[in-house]
Every structure is written in structure tokens, then in C-alpha cells.
Amino acid sequence: MDIFNIITVLIVLSALFGYWNVRYLKLPHTIGVMIIAILFTLGIYISSFVNDSVFHYLQSLITSIDFQTVLLDIMLGFLLFAGALHTNFDQLKVQRYPILMFATVGVLLSTFLVGGFTYGVLQLIGYPVSFIYCLLFGALISPTDPIAVLGILKRAHAPKKLETKIVGESLFNDGVGVVIFLTIYEIASSPGHLEGTDILMLFVTEVLGGLLLGFAVGFIAFRLMKAIDDYDIEVMITLAAVMGGFGLAHMWHVSGPLAMVVAGLLVGNDTMRNTAMSEVTEQYVDKFWELLDLLLNAILFVLIGLEILILEYNSAYLIAGLLLIPLVLFARYLSLIPSIKLFERKLDFVPKTNLVMTWGGLRGGISIALALSLTNDMHRDLFLMITYIIVVFAIIVQGLTVGKLVKRLNLSTK
């Protein structure tokens, strides 16, 4: 199936699902689109018993899409830049130390805790898997997704400090999580061939290189935009910064996600806006990236919904996924404790921060994309099914109740 037809089908479905959500469900956009996509896919599956032509067409379409490449190598840079562009830089600066700890120490702790829980669960159900592969699963499921929960937190009028922690952590832990996953992937692929110094250098190069590249890309974009006053060209400069910066990250083997977060924060902070953008330019840049963010998110969540068509169903996989839902949440809760205990007095944390961050830490498309990158030797089908179960639970159940949790804990500012 050619690329134009694939994009056409995805955009048409995204528009239709978005319309049905706004018209009937009235749920947060990303959650509503994914629920409709899942229901649509289940409807197509049931109808295949009568006529399987549409089912086979969609199955062929999904099979022809390299979800890992589409998300990690194309969409992720745009999504993270857009998210960082609209993040409150002043609040992020105040909360920078706990956010950095959540996104580094927290993700590492979560990786090992989830890996240990997964190893135990699989042993319990009689489906033993090597611990290194369980660690890979821990790395891919630990990053959280700010996309779905941000609008919900705003609707619930969550305290700004809490919202900044959840969104800021999610922006950075995507990049860190991918680096941790790739590092463990290298160890699993080359057992006994990598030394500790090699692993450390790989990690540091990816992270530090990504941060430096992001700063350079953001600074160059700032200087170019400051030198002119033409909103058309300035929007193009931001687009070129993402595409060119992500391309350089791939070429130099540094973290593209981290680079795009840093570049987005530099371009979007108030100092940059006040000195390099006119009021008209600022409106056009914001509207362009809001629209692109909305479109890409709609396509992403439609893809997640349609992934049902290619999952391999197995009762052991299903049981493992259901058992791991509470354990993954518990691992996240435990992984946040050191950072919260270290900073809660100094920065006056909102009460029950750990509880809201645990329930509000939704998993999303990155986890599915990383699961799809596993090889068959790494038990790809098993971990893909478990990942899908946890992601769907997180987006639908956690996503639809985190706002109620904020209100129930009397944390709403309204």
C-alpha cells in the first residue's frame, strides 16, 4: 500500500473519530479518539464474520505501517517540540530539580522495579522469561505521556505546580526512557560483549549530546527569528529546527527526543517570545504547532486503536498484562518517593503529589513503539500484548478518572 493512501486513510479516520467524539462522547480529544478507534476496530472484527474485505484491508494497512519508525523517527520530535513550546518555562525552572530526578532516577528505579515484578509474574504463571528481557519491558513501559493528561488536569483546575511536575517529567522522561531502553537493548543483543564503560559512554553520549544539540538548535532558531519580522518565515524556521535537529540527532547518534524538548523550551520561553517574536508571529507559531500537535495526536491514537488487528492473542499474555497493571502503578509510586522526599519541604509540594503523579502518569504510543522494536527472541508478542493492555488501561481508565481524583483530594484551584 503506497504512503499517500495510508496517510489519507489515517487522516480521514482521525477526522471522523474526532467529529464523533466532539459531537457525541465529548471526552478529552485523545482519549475519545482512541476509544472510538478501538470500538471501530472491534466492530470491523465482528463484521468480518459476514464480510471480511474491510477487515483484511485495515489489517493490511496496519501491517504495512512501521509504527516504531513512524512514531520514534518522525512524529515524536514534532510532538515533544510542540509540548515543550507551550510549557510554562518559569514554573518549569522552579521545579527543575525534582523534574530532572523524576525523569532520570525515577525512570531508572521504575525500570528495575517493573523488570523485577514482571520476572516474578511470568514465573508465577509458568511463562519464564530471562530477566534482561523483563528489564527491557521495564524500560519501555516506564516513560509517561503528557499528551492525554494535560487537558484533563487543566479541566480539573489542578494546581500549577503539580501540573508542571507531571508534564515536565513526561517531556524529559520520554527521551531518557528511550535512551535507557536502547542501552539495555544493546546489552541484551550483545551479551558479554559490552563492558561497563561502554554502557556508560553510550548513555552519556545519547543524553548529553541530545541536550547540547537541542540547545544549539534552539539558539540558532532564536537568532534567525530575532533577525527578521515575517511570521511566515518564522513558522518555517521552527519547522526546520525540528526536522533538521531530529535529522542531525539520528546522524550523530544522540537523543533526538531530548534535543527537541530543549529546543522547544528555548523557542517557547517568555524571553524568546518577547525579544524575537512579534505579537502576530507568536499567534501564528502557536496556532501552527497547536494544529500540528492535534493532527499528529489524532493519528497516533487512531493507530493505537487499530493495533488490535495485529496483536497475537494468548491467554497467558492476557493474564500477565492484567496482573501487571497494578504492579506497574505500584512501581511508579515507589520510584517517585526518593525525589519527592528530597524536595517536598523545600519546594512546598502539593499534598498527595505522589498519588496524583502515579495515577496521572499515563503510558502512551512510545511504549507501544518500543515494544514493536523487540525481536522475536526478546518475546516481542508477549511484551507487545502486555504493553497494549497497560496503555489502554492507562489512557482510558486513569485518563478519565485523574481529574476526579484531583477534585476528590480537594486539590482543585477553582
C-alpha positions, 0 to 999 in steps of 0.5 A: 500500500503506497504512503499517500493512501495510508496517510489519507486513510489515517487522516480521514479516520482521525477526522471522523473519530474526532467529529464523533467524539466532539459531537457525541462522547465529548471526552478529552480529544485523545482519549475519545479518539482512541476509544472510538478507534478501538470500538471501530476496530472491534466492530470491523472484527465482528463484521468480518464474520459476514464480510471480511474485505474491510477487515483484511484491508485495515489489517493490511494497512496496519501491517504495512505501517512501521509504527516504531519508525513512524512514531520514534523517527518522525512524529515524536520530535514534532510532538515533544517540540510542540509540548515543550513550546507551550510549557510554562518555562518559569514554573518549569525552572522552579521545579527543575530539580525534582523534574530532572530526578523524576525523569532520570532516577525515577525512570531508572528505579521504575525500570528495575522495579517493573523488570523485577515484578514482571520476572516474578509474574511470568514465573508465577504463571509458568511463562519464564522469561530471562530477566534482561528481557523483563528489564527491557519491558521495564524500560519501555513501559516506564516513560509517561505521556503528557499528551492525554493528561494535560487537558484533563488536569487543566479541566480539573483546575489542578494546581500549577505546580503539580501540573508542571511536575507531571508534564515536565517529567513526561517531556524529559522522561520520554527521551531518557526512557528511550535512551535507557531502553536502547542501552539495555537493548544493546546489552541484551543483543550483545551479551558479554560483549559490552563492558561497563564503560561502554554502557556508560559512554553510550548513555552519556553520549545519547543524553548529553549530546541530545541536550547540547544539540537541542540547545544549539538548535534552539539558539540558532532558531532564536537568532534567525527569528530575532533577525527578521519580522515575517511570521511566515518565515518564522513558522518555517524556521521552527519547522526546520529546527525540528526536522533538521535537529531530529535529522542531525540527532539520528546522524550523530547518534544522540537523543533526538527526543531530548534535543527537541524538548530543549529546543522547544523550551528555548523557542517557547520561553517568555524571553524568546517570545518577547525579544524575537517574536512579534505579537502576530508571529507568536499567534501564528507559531502557536496556532501552527504547532497547536494544529500540528500537535492535534493532527499528529495526536489524532493519528497516533491514537487512531493507530493505537486503536487499530493495533488490535488487528495485529496483536497475537492473542494468548491467554497467558499474555492476557493474564500477565498484562492484567496482573501487571497493571497494578504492579506497574502503578505500584512501581511508579509510586515507589520510584517517585518517593526518593525525589519527592522526599528530597524536595517536598519541604523545600519546594512546598509540594502539593499534598498527595503529589505522589498519588496524583503523579502515579495515577496521572502518569499515563503510558502512551504510543512510545511504549507501544513503539518500543515494544514493536522494536523487540525481536522475536527472541526478546518475546516481542508478542508477549511484551507487545500484548502486555504493553497494549493492555497497560496503555489502554488501561492507562489512557482510558481508565486513569485518563478519565478518572485523574481529574476526579481524583484531583477534585476528590483530594480537594486539590482543585484551584477553582 
